[in-house]
Amino acid sequence: MFTTFIVQPLFNLLVVIYALIPGHNFGLALIIFTIVIRLLLWPLVKKQLHQAKAMRAMQPELKKIKAATKGNRQKESQMLMELYKERGINPLGAFPTLIVQFIVLIGLYSGLQKIIKDPHSIVDFSYPFVQHFGWIQELSHNIHRFDNTLLGFVDLGRAAISANGLYWPAMLIVLGSAVAQYFQAKQLMPDTKDQRSLRAILKEAGAGKQADQSEVNAAIGRSTRYLIPVMIFVFTVNLPSALGLYWLVGGLVAFIQQSIVLGKDETELEALADKPGRKDVKAIPEAEVVAQPAQASQPNKAKSAKKKSAKSKKSGAKRKKKS
């Protein structure tokens, strides 16, 4: 089922792009494919970034809650949940996007492995309507025309480190993907003035001072800025450089997407929070409900007052004429 519903559709999307672009370069097709996937994920990514932006804006209020609860964890958790509900924030809102990205990554890896092991799978594993594309038909007769390089400079089937030794073009791609991931993570978790390292927090906790859980979580989050790029490097350094290219382009596109969303005014967040259906009408105080019709009736009262004054003036003028 995973092959039918995930691997094959992703594989065929990549093959269609490869068959349609001028020059039929596989590396260029992979770059376009990555951009298309990131654009398709844009609604999920945008929602995730809104959540991250709102969480950053809430930091002063979180500190106030901690000061007010004075170590009462149960009361603190309750107030935090109420604050999240009020702002329409889901602390686990990032997981759907991460899961989808992970599924796409595994599906792409499976498809690339097929091409690397047997280039003729670019024909055999394609849908029947894709096999009728002109360039795919040419490959079916002469598979040696398949170009799996990046513009002729990088063999995307080779790994940075393999039995054949060190392959520097692929190593540059792997290093670039790790650096792009670092800046992407740093953009989501910027440094603050009063931040402390995880080592300093744990040192104080070892001396008997109670550690602030939110401060510990923030320190762990900052440490992932270094941990994730290292994991990506270790994971991709022995794999075909095509996967590293996907991660590199995806990281660059994600950085641009984050710059667009995180750089916007707070009005976009307010509009997201004020969408119809977010507020519970039953929870609105009666004074707020009554105030609206009262405000709406004020212009009508003013109009009726003006009409009455105009009528009184006319009647006074008529009396003067009669007298």
N, C-alpha and C positions, 0 to 999 in steps of 0.2 A: 504493500500500500504506500509505503514511503517513497519507493521508486516511482510508482505510477502517478502519485499526486504531488510529489515535491521535486524529485530529481529530474524526471523527464520533462515537465513543463519548464523548469529553469534551464535545462540543457537545450531545449528547442528554442527558447527565447534567445539564448546566446548564439545558437547556430543561425537563426533568422537574421540577427544583426550582422553576423559574420558574412552571410551570403549576400546581404544587400549593400554593405558599405563599399565604396570604391577601393580597389586594391586588395580587398579580402585579406586584410591583415588581422590575425587572431588577437594580438595584443591590443590593437585599437578597438576591436570588437569587445574585448573584455572590459576596457575602460568605459565604453558607452553602456555596456550591460550594467556595470556597477552604478553608474549615474542614474540609469533608469530605475534600478532597484531602490536606490535611496529616495528617488522622487515618489515612487509608489508607496514607500513607508512614511512619507512626509506627514500625513495626518497623525499617525502614531507618534512620530518623533516630535511633532509640534506640541502635542498634548503632554508628552514627557517633559519637554523643556519648559512649558508653562508651569508644570508642577515644581520643577527644580527652581525656577525663578521665584515662584510664590514662597517656597520653603526658605530661600535666602532672604526674602523680604520679611519673613516672620521671625527672624533671629532675635530682634530686640524684645518681642512679645514673649518668646520662649524663655528668655532670661528673667523677665518679670514674673512669669509663672513659677519658675524655680525659686525665686526670692520669696514669693508669696506662700508657697507650700512648705518651705523650710524643712525639706527632707522627707516629707510625707509622699512616698512613691505612689500610693494608690490615688491620692487626691491629685497629684501631678499628672498621672496618666489620664485621669478623667478629664481634667482641664485641657490637656493636650488634644484628646479626642474631640472635645467640644469645639476647640479652636480649628482643628482640621475640618470638621463638619461645617463650621460657619464659613470657612474660606473655600469649601468645595475641593479640598486637597485629599488625595489618596496616597498615603506614604508608600504604598506598594505599586504605584502607578507606572513605574519604570519597567516593571518585569515583563509585561506583554511585548513591549518593543524589543527588549533584550532576547526574549524567547524566539520571536519571529526572526531576528537577525541571526541567531544561532542556528535555527532551522535552515535558513537560506545558505549559511556558510557550509553546513554539512552537505546540503544538496548540491551546492556548487562543487565542493571537494569531490563528491562521488562522481559527478559528471566529468570533471577534469581528469580524474584518474582513468576513466574509460578512454578518453582521447589519448592520454599519454601511453597507456598500455597498448591500445590498438587505434591508430588514427582513423581507420576505416569505420569506427563506431560513429563518427560524425555523420555518416550516411545511414548506417544500419539502425542507430538508436533514435533517429529523427522521425517525426510524424510523417505519414505518407504525403501530405500536401507540401511539407517542407522538402521532401526528397525530389519534388518536381521543380524546385528552383534551379535556374540555369547553372549556377556555379556548383551546386551540390551534385547535379548530374555529371558535370565535368570531373568532380572528385571521385565519383563512383567509377569512372573509367580510368582515372589516373590519380591515385591518392597521394602520389609524390608531389603534387602541386599544392598540397596543404602546407601553409606557412604558419608554424606555431611560435613565431618570434614576436617581439615587440619592435615593430618598425625595422626589423632586420638586425637589431643590436643585442637583444637579450633572448636567449633560448628559454622560453617559459616552461619547458619540460624538465629543465635541470634545476637542482636544488643548490642553495648557496654552499652547503657543505655536504659532500657525498663521497662515495668510494673513489670518485675521480679527482678528489681534492677540493680546493677552494675555488668557487666560481664568483668572481668579484661583481659582475653585473647583477647577479641575483642577490648577493650580499648587500649591495646598495639599496635594493628594493626592500629587503627585510629590515634594514636599519631605518629606512625612510618610513616604513609602516609603524615601527615602534615609536619613532619620534612624533609622528602624526597623532598616534593614540595618546601620547603623553600630553600634548598641547590640547587635545580634545578634552581629556579628563581635567586638566588644570583650568580650562575655561568654565567647566561646571562647578569646580570647587576652588574658588579663588582664595588667596591667603588673607587673613584678617590680622589686625594689630594685636589683639589679645590672645591669639592662638598659642597653644603649647604643644610640644612634641609628645608623642605617645610614651617615649622613654621617661620624660619628666613627670608625666601623670602617674605612671606605674611606680616610679621611684618614691613619690609622695605617698602613694597607696601602701607601699611596702613599709613606710615609716609610721603607718597607723592612721593617716589622714584619709577620710572617705573620698573616693573618686566620684566626680560628676559624670554620670553615664552619658549624657549628651556630649560632653567634652571628649570622652573616650571615643564615642562613635564618630565625631568630627575628625579626631586624630587618625582613626583607622581609615576613614574615607580619604583623607589626604595621602595616606601611605599607599593607597591603591593607585595613585597617579604614577608611582614608580613600579608597583608590582605588576600591573596589567601590561605595560609595554615590555617588561622583561619576559612575562609569560608568552606574549605574542612572538617575541624574538625566538625564544626557545622552541615554540610550537612550529614556527614556519621555516626555521633555518634549515631543516632537513627535508622539507616538502618542496614540490615543484614551485618555482618562482611565480607561476600564474596565480597561486593563492595569495602570495605576498603582495602581488600587484593589486588584486582585488581589495585587500585590507588597506593598502596605501591609498588608493583612490577613494575608498569608502571613508577613511579617516579624514581626508582633505575635504570631501563633500560635507561630511558631518560637521566639521569645524566651521564651514561657511554657513550651514543651516543654523548652527548654534549662534553664530554671530548675528544673524538676521533676527532670530527670536529674542535672544537675551539682550540685544541692543535696543529693542523697542521700548516705548513708554509704558507706564503702568496701566494706561487706559485700556490696552488690549487684555490685560489680566482682569480688569474690572468688568469688561464686556463679557469675558468668559464666565466670570462668577455670577453675572446678572442675567444669564440666559433663562428663558421661560422654563419653569418646572424645577429650578434649583431651590427656590424658596418655598417653604411650607406655609400656606396661607393661614392654617390653623395656629401656627406659632407666632404670627404677627400680632402685636398688641392691639387692643381695641382702639386705643387712642390714635394709632397710626392709620387704622382703617377709616375711622371717623373723620380724621383730619383731611383726607383727600376730598370727599364730597363737600366738606365745609369750605375748603379753598376754592373748589370749583364753583360754589354758589356765590362767592364774593363778587365776581364780575356781574352776575345777574342782579344782585342787590344794588350794586352801583348804578346799573342801567335803569332799574325801577325808580331809584331815588332821583335820577336826572329827569325822568319822565314826569314824576310828581312835581318837581320844582318848576319844570316848564309849564305844566298845566296851571299851577298856582299863579305864575306870572301872567299867563294869558287871561285868566279869570280876573285878576287885579286890573289889567288894562281895560277889559270890558266894563268893569264897574266905574272906572274913571270916566270913560266916554259917556256912560249913562248919566253920571252926575253932572 
